[in-house]
Amino acid sequence: MIVSTIFWSIAIAGMLMNVVLLALRVPPRPQGPAAARPQDIFLLMPMHDEEAIVQAAVERFTRLQWPLAYGRLHLVVVEDGSADSTNDLLTQAAKRHPNIHVLYRRPDVGGRGKGRALNTALAYIRHHAPHDPARTVVGVLDADGEISAADLQQVADYFAGDPAIAMVQTGVAVLGTDHWLARVQDFEFSVLNALTQNLRSHLGDVAGSGNGQFFRLTALARIQWGTTLLEDFEISTRLLLAGYPTAYLMTARVRQEPTLTLRTYFRQRVRWATGGLQVAKLFSREVWHSQQLRLISKLEMHWFMALPLTGLLLLAGSLFTAGWQLLAWWQTGRPNWAIVVILALMLLEYLFYIGLYARMTQGGWRAAWGLFWSLPVAAALVLPITIQALGHYLRRDDHWMKTTHGVL
């Protein structure tokens, strides 16, 4: 009875949570006058050993057909102490394009984390932004990040429509989804992350999520990126604790490369999980006692920060209770029909999400079948990822291992 109750609780809570995620509407985008649009948008792009994609990144920026009605667009690249030819390639690009600014960090201080590189660019912008900080927007793109002019205009219009907003996080899509591991990551970003961020839009705690973060410069007057391995979530937490509102823009997307080997995928997820635990250590108490956040927002943020542990416990609990019930069924020969119904509903829920992704991406049944078998493979990595992340955290190992770009 105890095991059945635990199983029921986990399964039903998960189903109800998914119903809530799917039922929530996307908040309307605020509308503002053209006169309130940003006068300058600075795109920050850290680069460390990126010689394989420097040229492509520069070309993507220069191809943007940016209308003058939306102000001036700048690219600030931080050459973060690369050991390859990234430095030389960026120097040549800066000579050809006056709105590309390259900042250089020495090899002895570079390559130690994205947050440090972004702070170098932020210090530069604080001193060289030509217009009102309230009408200056700072965006973050990885070296593989690609955003269209139309999506970037949506970001500018969002800041114009809500003068109080401090951060806008766009959606993220993954390129090259013919590969099974790329498809898994695209599902994570396009479906799971999008639904979670939409929920946060209603809770008031939208978080930074890698590529596609945009900030009003006034909000960064005294707040900057930290040194944890999850610097995007860290800076959004700092903003929320300071009382700055954040928002999620689902209709705009930044496209990025996937990781295409289990080794690089594993390394990336270990870094994220370790970073979440680091942020929890730094801000857990402050978040809980914050007067700026609602209780439900605090609970969601704590759940996310401890996801390496909570996710593992949830997975282990589900597998244990399901196995226990199946063992009892085999021993007694009498099925527990309540458990059978729940397992059937969970399978239908799983199939629904796969179908939802296939419809969103117009991938058809081939994409659905590929996701059907590949998601369990990725889920099997949760245990070793969590164990290694806990080891890094307990050893205080904050070594930053960058994601490999230029795989497509």
N, C-alpha and C positions, 0 to 999 in steps of 0.2 A: 504493500500500500504506500509506503514512504517513497519507494523508487518511482512508482506510478505517478504519485503527486508531483515529484520533482520534474519528471518528464513532461507531464501535462503543463506545469507552470512555465517551463522553458519554451515549449513548443507554442503554446497559446500566446505568451508574451511576445514571441518573435513574430507570429502571424499578425497580431494586433498592431505591432509597431510598423509592419510593412503596409498594412491597411492605411495607417495614419500617413506614412510617407507618400503613398500613391494618391491619397485623397486631397492632400494640401495643394491649393492652387498657387501658382507663381504670382508673387506680389506685382502689382502694376509698376511700370517704370515711371519715375517722376519726370514731369515735363517742366522745362524752364526756358526762359528767353535766350535767344542766340547771343545777346549781349553778356550773358553770364557764363558762356563757355570758357574753358581754360585758354589762356593766352599762350601758354607754353606747355608742351608735354615732353618730358625727358624719359626715354626708355633706357633703363640700366641693364647692362648685359655683362656679367662677369665671365671671363675666359681664362681657363688654365689648361694648357696643353691641348689646344683646340685647332691645331693647324689643318686638320682634315675638313673643318667646316667654316673656317674664317671667311673664305670667299663667298660661300653660300649665304652666310648670315648677313654680310655687307650687301650683297645683291638683293636679298629680300627687303632690306630696309630702303635701299635706293629705288626699288621698283614701286614702293607705296605711292599711289597717287593721292597725296594729302592735300585737301582743299584749304586755301588760305583762310576761309571763314572759320576754320577750327584752330587757328593759331599756328604757332611754329612747332615743328616736330624735330626733336634732337635724339641722337643715339650716343649714349655715354658708355663706352666699353672700358672695363677694368681689366687690364692685362695683369693677371695675378701671379706674377713670378714664374712664367712658363719656362720649361727647359727645351721646348722645341722651337719651331720658327713662327709661332703665333705672334711674337713681338714684332718681327720684321713685316709680316703680312699686314698687321694692323697699322703700323707706321705708314706704309704705302697707301692704305685705304684712307687714312686721315688726310693725307696730302691731296687726294683726289676729291674728297667730299668735305666741305667746310662745316656741315652740320653733324659730322661724326667726331666726337671728342674721345681721345684715348688717354686713359690714366694708367700709370705704370707703378706696379709694386715690385720691390726687389725680391729675388728668389729666396732670400733668407727669411722674409716675412710673408711671402705669398703661399698659396696652396694650402692654407690652414682653415678653410671654411668659407662658405658663401657669405655669411653675415659680415665678416671683416671686409671683404671686397666691396660689398654694397655700401658699407659705411664710408669707405673711401670716396665712392661716387657721391654719396649724400653730402659729405663735407664740401665737395667741389660745387654741387648745385646750390647749396645754401649761400655760397659766396658769389656765384655767377648767374643766378637766375635773374633775368632782366626785368621781370614784371612782378606784380603783386603775388606773394606766396599763396594767398587764398585762391588765386586763379592760375596756379602752377601745379601740374600733376606729375607725379613721379611713378613710372611703371617699372615692373621687373619682368624680364624675359631671360630664359636660359639661352645658351648659345644655339640650341636647336629649336628654339621657340619661333613660331610664325603666327602673326595676327594680321588679318586683312584690314584695309583702311575702313571698310564699312563697320567692322566690329569695334575698331578703335574709336570711331565716331560715336558708337553707342555708349562707350565708356565716357567720352567727353560730355555727351548729352546728359548722362546720369549725374555727373558732378554739377552740371549747370542746373539740373532740376532739383537738387537737394543741396543747398549751401552748407548744411551741417555735416554731410557725409564725409568721413575721413578716409575710408578705404573701400574700394570696389574690387571684388574678386570675380574674374570671369570663369566660365567653364573651361574645361581642358578636353581635347580630343587627341587620340593617338594615331599616328600614321602607320602605314604598312601592315594593316590588320589581316593580311593573308597568312601571316605567321601566327601560330596558335598562342604563343606567349604574348605577342602584341595585342591579340584579340582579348585576352584576359585583362590586360591593363586598360584597354579601351573600355571594356565593360565596367571596370572599377571606377574610372573617371566619368564616363558618359552616363552611367546609370546610378551606381551606388553613391559616388561622391556628389553627383548633381542632386539626388533626392535628399541626401543628408544636409547639404548646404541650403537647399530650399527650406528644409525644416528649421535650420538655424536662422533663416531670414525671418521666420515667424517668432522665434525665441529671442532674437536680438543678439546673437553671438556668432555671426558669420566669421569664419576663420580664414586666414591666409592659407593657400593651398598650392604652393609651387609656382609654376608659370602663371602669368596673368594677374599679378597683384598690382593695383594702382592706388596711389595715396595722394591726398592733398598735402602740399608742402607745409602748410601751417600746422598740420597734425604731427609732422616730423620735426617740429622746432626743437623739442627736447626729448623726443623718443627716437630710438634708432634700433637697428638690428642687433641681436645678441650673438653669443658664441655657441649656443647649443647646436646640435645636429638637426634640429627642426626649427630653423630660424624663421620660417614663414609663419608657423603657428605661434611662435614666441612673440613676434612683433604685433600680430593681431591681438594677442592676449594683453600685451602692454597697452595697446590702444583702448581696448574694452575696459580695462581697469582704470584708465584715465578718463573714462566717460565719453570716448569718441565712438560714434555709431559706425558700423560697418555694413556692407551690403553685398549680395551675390547677384550677378548678372548672368542668368542662365542662357540668354539668347546670343551672347558673344562668346567666342571660343578662341583659345590659343591652341595651335596644333604643335605637337612635339613628337620626337622620336621615342620609340619604346626601347627597352632593353631586351635583347633577343637571345640571351643565353641564361640558363638557370643560375650560373655563377654570378653574373652581373645583377640579375633580378634579386637573388638572395642578398647580395651585398647592399643593394639599394634599400631593401626592406629592413634589414638589420639596422642600417643607419637611421631610418625613420623611426623605428621602434625605440631605439636607444634615445633618440632625440625627444620622443614623447615622454619618456621617463625622466629625462633631464628637466624638461619644462614643468612636469608635475612637481618635482622637488623644489624648483624655484618659486612656483606660483600657486601651488595647491592651497596653502593657508590663506594667501592674499585673495585668491578667487573666492574662497568660501566665505570670507568676512567682507567681501566687497559690497558697498552700498549701491554700486552702479548696475549690478546684475541681479536678475530675478533668480529665485531658487531653482526653477527648472533649467535655466541656462547654466547655473553652477553645476547641476547634476550632469548635464550633457557634456560640459567641458571636462569634468573629472572622469567621466566614462571614457572620453576620447584620449585623454592624457594617459590613462592606465590601460588603454586598449591592448597592449601586449599581454597584460595579465588577465583582464576581463574577457578578452576574446578567447584566450587559451582555456580559461575556466568554463566558458560557455560551450566551446567545442568539446572539451573533455566530458563535461556533464551530459551533453546531448548524446555523445557516442556511448558513454557508460550506461546510461539509463536505457537507451534503445537496445544495446547488447544484452543487458540484464533481462529485459522483457522478452527478447527473442529466445534467450536461453530457457526462461521459464516456459515459454510456449513449447519448445522442443522437449523439455522434460515431462511436462504434464499432458501434452497433446491437445491442450485446450487453448485456443487463441484468445487473447485479450482484445476484443473487438474495438474497444475505445482506442487502444494503441494503434491498431490497424488503421482506423479512420484517421488518426492524427498523422501517421506516416504517409498515408495517401494524400492528405491535404498538403503536407510538406513537399511531397513530390510535385503536386500540381503547382504549388507556389514557385518551386524551382523552375519548372517548365514555363510558367508565366513570365518570369524575369528573363529567361533566355529568349522567349518569343518577343518580349518587349524590346530587347536589344536588337534582335534581328530586324524588327520593323523600323526602329529608329535609324539604323544604319543602312537599311535597304539591302541587307546582306542575304536575305532569303534563308532557305532551309540549310544550305551548306554552312553558313555562318552559325546557325543555331546548333547544328550537330557538332561542329568544332568546339563551340563553347560548352556543350553538354558534357563532353568528356574532359575538357581542359580545366574547367573550374575546380573539379575535385583534385586534380594534380597540384594546382596552385594551393588549394586548401591544405594539402598534406604537408606543405612547407611551413605552415604556421608554427608547429611545435619546434622544429630546429631553429627557425628565425627567432622565436621568443627566447629560447634557451641561450642563444648566442648574444642577443640583445641584453638580456639580464646579466650575462657575464661581462659584457663591455661596460654596462652601467655600474656594476659593483666594483669593477677594477678602475672605474673613473677613466675609462679609455674613450677619449673624445676625438680620436684620430679621424679626420675627414677623408673619406674615400669618394671621389667624385664619380658621377654616372658617366659612362663612356658614350660619347656622341660620335656621329658620323657613321652609324651602322647601316643606314639606308642609302 
